Amino acid sequence: MTRYETYYDSPLGEMLLVANGDALTGVYFSHQKYFPQDEDVRREGDDLALLNDAKRQLDEYFHEGRRTFELLLAPEGTPFQQRVWAELCRIPFGETRSYGDLAHALGDANKSRAVGAANGRNPITIIVPCHRVIGADGTLTGYASGVERKLALLTLEGAALASVTGTGTGATRRTRLSAPANLAFDF
């Protein structure tokens, strides 16, 4: 299958956008974990309307407050990964969920580790908002593009002030997000 690619210069670093011609199949920060291999066959996609629309919507997300994306998506993964990624898309802008919350929403509260693994393999970062998933205690956990970027995205969305709903208890708690003093992001 032919893939088309283009690059987007985000405030958090260069990103690779990949499409199959009809739908977006990947959005990756350069050199992130699970970045596509060089041997993957890709063609220049600078003229592909879908990729240009993705760039425009990412610009609006970073600079104009866009809260949702309106793009055709076709992430490739196992049926379980697909279910997890679909659940990620249900997390509203500016809110967070724990891995356990997602496992519970998928019908098996004991699968939080499997949810974490699927979350980490999400090929469409930001647009499928895997950055909105945090630890059960409200702390930041891993992110294939780096925890610093995860913090920047959550801060951009105002999630540092958002509440996290605990599974089954109905209680809420404040999210504890903190950044090293030397981090600065210009949105």
CORUR-V549563 format. One record per run of one state. SS is the DSSP state (~ for helix, > for strand, _ for the rest). FROM is the first residue (numbers start at 1). TO is the last residue. If there is no record, write none. Layout:
ss = {SS | SS}
from = {FROM | FROM}
to = {TO | TO}
//
This chain:
ss = {_ | > | _ | > | _ | > | _ | > | _ | ~ | _ | > | _ | ~ | _ | > | ~ | _ | ~ | _ | > | _ | ~ | > | _ | ~ | _ | ~ | _ | > | _ | > | _}
from = {1 | 3 | 11 | 13 | 20 | 24 | 30 | 42 | 45 | 49 | 65 | 73 | 74 | 79 | 89 | 97 | 99 | 106 | 109 | 121 | 124 | 125 | 130 | 133 | 135 | 147 | 157 | 159 | 162 | 163 | 166 | 172 | 175}
to = {2 | 10 | 12 | 19 | 23 | 29 | 41 | 44 | 48 | 64 | 72 | 73 | 78 | 88 | 96 | 98 | 105 | 108 | 120 | 123 | 124 | 129 | 132 | 134 | 146 | 156 | 158 | 161 | 162 | 165 | 171 | 174 | 187}
//
